[in-house]
Amino acid sequence: MSKFDYDLFVIGGGSGGVRAARMAALAGARVALAEEDRLGGTCVIRGCIPKKLLVYASQFAENIQDAKGYGWDFGACRFDWPTLIANKDREIARLEGLYRGAVEKAGVTVLGDRAVFEDPHTLRLLNCGKLVTAEKILIATGNTPTRDLGASHVISGSELCITSNEAFHLKELPRRILIAGGGYIALEFAHIFHGLGAKVSLVYRGEKPLRGFDDDMRDALCASMQQRGIEVLLGCEFTKIEKRDNCLHAETNQGGKIDCDQIMVAIGRRPNTMALHVEKAGVELGKKGEVVVDDYSRTSAPNIFAVGDVTDRLQLTPVAIHEAMCFVETAFRNNPTRPDHEHVPSAVFTTPELAAVGLTEEKALGLGHPIDVYKSTFRPLLHTLGGREVRTLMKLIVHAVTGRVLGCHIFGDHAAEIVQTAAIALRLGAAKTDFDRTIALHPTAAEELVTMRTKAYSRKP
């Protein structure tokens, strides 16, 4: 008879926490999971899924515009924001039910409460005040948007802004919105609101958005945004935000004065470790508040592990799920398994999309690789009759000596779908000659990856 109430207690019901709880229970462990909100976490409730639904909604206006070139005329179009939000909420409720049903069916005890540490094996459930014990504990509390607008200074007015959390529940579509940030969340919402008919300005203090992505892709996306009518203000940050009558008034360091309906802050996220009292359990936190873990997701407390965004390794839902699976193998199947963070594909669901897997030019050079670069820019077949000036950019980074493909980067329609498949090739160590020997599927955009024969240029470290 165990001296603990549970073999595993999971704090957080997001993608990583739910997967770990369910798989540990299926492995025979007695598992409990505490989640004070709905199951599904950021991805299902206020992130990937609802955001992708809004992305789809934002693209219909352009699709209808393209249809005219193909002989279709739908007449006057009207968009209704409340209908979209209501339908989105209904779908999220359905998905949350599936998550809950799957984890409960596996035998996990789901507690609608907030759990905090009392010691390395004891947790307090704050709503009911009950103490529970567990042999092993998994921290999977994710992260949350930050509202800190200050870079080199602090300004007032952040309390007047919304984050991505509130953007999903606005009562009406803003006529004009300012979005602060240069990461994928800021860029995706800029395209969402623009596509739905709002006037959008993106304010970013850096020299170009999407730090960490390939420079050619960043440039292509920035040019596309400006061509579409999204105002992109680079090297820019707010100096003042205040409420004036029925609008918000913002001023920038470039002398801009803008009145708008909403200001959305998407400048970063912080790990959800505040008030978790991890110090009582001997769990070390990093400078950003992230849970510090080793290669096997174990914290400084031997019986406590952490997976997902709270560790600030790779902030992607499939990565959290992968880490959860590795944790179960390590902790409950006597098969120590390290999460593999190489060749992880990523996408920015702008319009068009930007997706990538593997190394950028600069990263490859920084690792000492001599490289050959192949690029192709073209107008997709869809837009030849659609009439809009839309361009696709594809790029392969190839090791100049071994011929191995080190990176694949795409800006264009369906980029994410193409890169998901390309990720398999990169993981298997495919060479450029393997791409060249693959017969193209015509007519597709993806065929460009196997028909690029002319090297654009070479670079050495």
N, C-alpha and C positions, 0 to 999 in steps of 0.2 A: 504494500500500500504506500503510494507516494505521500510525502509530507507536504506536497504542494497541491493547491486547488487545481492547477492546470499544468500540463507539460509545456504548453506554449501560450503566451498572452501577446496578442498583436495590438499595438496602439495605432489606429488609423485604418480606415476602410476604403482607401483608394486602390488603384490597380495593383500595386505591389503588395499591400497588406492583405487584400482579398485573395490574391493568388497564393500567397504564402500560407494563409490560414487554411484555405481549402485543400491544398496539396499536403500540408502537414497532417490534417485530419484524415485524409485518405491514406496516409502512411501509418495510421494507427494512433496518432497523438491526440491527447485531450486538449482541445484548443478553444480559446475564447478570443473575441475581437471586440474592441471598444471603438465606437464611432459616434460622436455627438451629433453629426449631421447625417446626410444620406450616404449610402454606400455608392462607391464609384469614384469618389475623390475629384480632383481638379479635372481630369480628363473627361469623365462622363458628365459631371454635374455643371462645371463652369469653365471648361477648357476645350479640348480637342473636338469632341463630338458636337456640342452646340455651336461652336465656332465654325466648324465645317458646314453645318446646316445653314448658317448665315452666309457663308461664302457661296454656297449654291444659290441661295436667294438673290445675292447681289449680282450674279452673272446673267440672270434672265433678260435684263434690259438689253445687254449687248447681243445676246443670242437672238432676240427678236429683231434687233437692228440688222444683224447678219442675214436673217431669214429673207429679207426683202430682195437681196441679190439672188436668191434661189426661187423667187417667184411667190413667196408667201407674204400676205398682208394681214396682220392681226388687228388692224385698226388702232384706236386709242387704247393705251395701256394705263392701268392704275395699280399702284402698290399700296397694300394695307399692312402697316407695321404690327398692330395688335394681333392680326390673324397669324402672322409669322411667329410671333412670340408665343402665342397660345399653342400653336401646333408644335413648336420646339419644346415647350414645357411638357406637353403630353408625351412626346417621344422620350424625353429624358426620364420621366416617371416610369415609363415602360422598361427602359434599360436598367434603372435602379432596381426595379422589381426582379429582373432577371439576375442581377448580381446578388441580391439578397437570397433569392431562391436557391441559387447554385451553392452558395456558401453554407446555408442552413441544411440543405440536402446532404452535404458532405459531413454533417455532424458538428459544425462549429456553433458555439454559443455566441450569439450576437447581442451585444450590450449597447443600448442607445445612451451612452454616457461618455463623459470625458475622464480619461485616466491620467494620473500623474504619479510620479515616483515617490515612494516613502523610503525604500532601500533597494539593493540590487535584485531582490526577489519579490518585493511587495509594492502594490499599486493601490492608490485610493481612487475610487469612483466618485467624482465630485458631486454629481447630482443626488445620489442616494447616500453618500458618505461611507459606503461599504469598503472594506479592505479585502483584496484578493491577492493570492500568491501564485507564482509560476516558476518552474524550473528554468525556463528560457523565456526571454522577452524580445520582441521585435519592434523596433521603432520604425514606423512607416507613415509619418505624419505630413509628408510632403512639404510644400512651401506656399507662400502667399504673396500677393503684390505689395510692393513698397510704395509709399507716397512721398518719399524724401526727394523733393525737387532740387535741393541745393547741390551744387557741384563744389564751387569754391566759396559759396556763400549760402545763406539761408534766407528764403523768402517766405512771406506769409501767403495764405490763400490755398494751400494744398488741401485743406478741408473742404473746399468748394469743388474739388475735382472728383471725377469718378475713376475707377480702375476697370480692368476687364471684368471683374466680378459683377459690378453694377451695370455694365454695358449690356448684359444679357437680359436685364429686367427693366429697361427704360420704358416709361409709359408711352412715349411717342418718339418718333425718329427726329433727331435734331436737324434743323435746317443748316446749321453751320457748326462744325466741331473742330477743335484743335486737339491734336494728339501729340504728346511728348514722348519721344523715345525713338530708338533706331534698331531695335531688335525685331524678331519675327512677330511678336504679338502686336506691336505698334503698327508694323507694315500691313499685317493682315487686316486689322480693323480699319486702317486707312482705306484699303480697297473695299472692304465691306460697306462702310458708310458711303463712300463715293458711288459704288455701284447701285446703292439703294436711293440715291438722289441727293445726298447731303453735299454741301461744300466743305472740303476737307483741307486742312493745313497740317503738315507734319513738321514738328519742331524737334531738331536733334542737334546736340552740342558737338558731335563729332564731325569729321570731314566727309564721311559717307556712311550710309546705314549698313547694317548686317556685318558687324565686325566678326572676323573668323571665317567668313565665306570667301570664295574666290573673288578677286578684285574685278575681273571681267563681268562676272555675274552681278556683282554689286552695282557696277556702272550701268549695265543693261537694265536692271530693275529701276534704278533711279531715273534713267532717261525715259523709261516707259511710264513711270508715274507722272512725270511732268508733261509728257505727251497727252496723257489721259485727262489732265486738268487738275491733278492733285498738287497742291502747292507744297514744295519741299524746301524747308528753310534749314540749311546746314550751318554748322558753327554757331548755332542759335540756341538760346535758353531764356526762360522766363525771368523777368526781373520784378514783375508785379502781377498779382491776380486779385481781382476784387469783384464784388457783386454790384451791378449798377442797374437799377430798375428791374426789368425783366430779362436781363442778359448778364453774361459774365464778360468782364473786361480784362484783357491780358496785354502786358507790355513786354517787349523783349530787349535783349542787349544790342540788337541791331536797329533799335529805334522804332520797331513795329508796334502799332496799337491796333488791337483786333477785338471786336465784339463778337460773341458767339453764344450758342445755346448750351454747349457742354465743352468741358476740357477733360480729356482722358489722359491719365498718367500711366505709361507703360514703359517704365525706365528700369525695371528689374524686379526680382522676387527674392524674398529672404526665407530661409528654412523655418519651418514651424516648430521651434524648440522653446520659444518663450513660455514661461510658466509651466514647463513640463517637469521642472525640478530634477533634471538629470544629474545635477551635482550630488544629490542624495544617494545616487546609485553608482557614483564614481565614473560617469560617462564623460569623456572629454569632448569639448566643442572647439571648432576652429574659429578663425577670426570673423567669419560671416555668420556665426551661430550654427554652422553645419555640424552634424555628428561625424566625428572622425572615425573612420573604419580602416581595417587592414584589407588585404587582397581577398579575404573571404567574407567581407561585410561584418566582421566582428569588431565591436567597440573596445574601449579600454577596460570595460567590465567584461570578464570572460563569458558570462552567460547571456549577455545582451548584444543583439545584432541590430543593424539598420540597413534599409534598402530604399531606393528611390530618391526623389528630389531632396529629401531632408539631408542626404549625404553630400549634395552638391557635386556629384561626379558628372554624369550626363543627364540633363533634365529632359528626358523623353519617356513617355509611357511604356513603350516596349522594352526599354532598358530596365525600368523598375520591375517589370514582369520577369525579365530574364534574371535579374539579381535575386528576385524572390525564389525562382526555381533553383538557382544555385544554392541559396540559403537552405532550402529544404533538403537538398542532396547532402549538404555539409552537416547540418544539425540533426537530421532525422533518418538518413539513409546510409550513414557511415561511408559516405563517398565525397570527401572534401573537394569542392568544385569552385574555382575562381570565376567570377563574371568576366566575360570577354568583351571589352569595349572597343575592339578594332572593327573597322569596316561597318560602322553603324550608319545607315542611311538617314538623312534628315531632309525635311522639306519645309518651305515657307509657302503657305497657301494664299499667295497673292494672285492677281489676275494679270498675266499668266503666272503659273507657278515657278518656283525656283527650288531645285532639288539637287542633292549632292551625296556622294559616298566616296570615302577615301581622302587623299591628300590634296590640298590646294598647291598652287605653284610655290608660294612662299614657304609653306610647311615642308614640302618635299625638299626644297633647297636648304632649309634650315636643318634638316636631318642628314644633309650631306649627299643627296641624290642628284646626279646629273640628269636632266630631263629633256625630253622632246615633247612639244605641245602641238596637239592637233585641234583645229577649231573649224566649225561650220556655222554660218549664219544664213538663214533663209526665211522666206515668207511661207507659212504653212498653207497647204492646199485649201483648207477651209476658207481662208481669208482672201483667196483670189477672186471669188465671187461675192464674198461678204462685203468687200470694199474697204474694210478698215486696215490701216497700216500697222500690222502686228508682225513682229519678228521673233524667231526662235534662235537661240544660241546654244550650241553644244560644244563641249570641250573635254578632251581626254589628256590626262597627264601621264606620260609614259617614261619609265626608267630608260635612259639612253643606252645603258650597257646591257641590261638583262632583257629589255623589251617588255617587262611586266607593266601592266596598267596600274598606276598608283592612285588615280583619281578620275571620277566621272562627274561632270557638272553640267546641268541643263537649266536653261531659263526658257520656258515655253509651255504651251498647253500640254496637260497630262504629264508634266515632268516627273512628278512623284511616282506615278505608275511605272514609268520607264526605269527610273533609278532603282526602284525596289528590285526589279529583275537584274539590273546591272550589278547590284550589290552581291548577288550570288556569284557572278563571274569574278569579281574582285576577290571575294573570300576564297575562291578556288585557285587564285593566283594566275588568272588568265593573262596571257601576253597579248600585245597588239596584233600579232600574227593570228591569234585565235579569233579575235574580232574580225580581221580581214578575211579569214577563211569561212566565216559564217555567211550563208546566203541571205541576202536582204529580203525582208517581207515588204512588198511594194503594193500600193503606195501608203507609206506610213511616215511619221516623223522619226520614229525610232530607228529606221533603217540607216539614218545618217551615222549612227554609231559604228556601223559595220562597213560603211562606204567611204569614210574619211581616209584618204590615202596620202594626201599631200601634207607634209609637216609644215606647220606655221613658223616655228622657230625652235631653237634649242637654247638651254641655259645651264650654266654650271654653278655649283655652290661658291 
